[in-house]
Amino acid sequence: MPGLSTKGDGQVPVEGAAFTGSFLWKSLRLGFWNRPRGENLLDSGAPFYDTYKTLDGQYLAVGAMEAEFYDQLLKGLELDAAELPPQMSISDWPELKQLFTERFASKTQVDWLRIFDGTDACVTPVLSFDQVSAHPHNRERGSFMKNSSGEEFPRPAPVLSRTPAEPCLASDPAVGEHTVEVLQDYGYTSTEIDKMLASGVVECNAVKAKL
């Protein structure tokens, strides 16, 4: 995207951000958010949908919501479902969460990943930015790329076989780097652009060629 810069009062449309939250609004009627914050199915209230600290201070994300995935989770944790409260017994969630917390804290992240590797328990590592691209899954799929400056970024998706995306590997433009070019493309004259620059309506930070 060109480096166009305009100055205004700081107000921006929020409709796009609101639309991405459609699921939250639609799920209100399903009872997903009837309880206080942190006690619901998807906001860390459920013991099978949360993150847990491991013995080495790392973290694992757990999303074993469906019954078949939950069974795999219990198997990996060496817990007997017959000796535990039902999965959806909300009043027992704090007890289950404490039990899961203690279990996950008994082994390192790598140990748990070996246990859950190849299963459908929905247990994944919480990775730092430095670790993401080196993860075997992402490395095999080439999920991350580097631009001409060596900066890493996610590969465009979806990955289409017949018409794959052609990402731009040039460095990101500076703020205001292409202000004049963009305004010219929209039909503004040089005189009009000069007036906008002089009054501070727009900002231009032309960058010299990078050799």
Buried (B, 14 or more C-beta within 10 A) or exposed (E): EEBBBEEEEEEEEEEEEEEEEEEEEEBEEEEBBEBEEEBBBBBBBBBBBBEBBBBEEBEBBBBBBEEEBBBBBBBBBEBEEEEBEEBEEBEBBEEBBEBBBEBBEEBEBEEBBEBBEEBEBBBBBBBEEEEBBEBEEBEEEEBBBEBEEEEEEEBEEEEEEEEEEEEEEEEEBEEBBBBBEBBBEEEBEEEEBEEBBEEEEBBBEEEEEEE
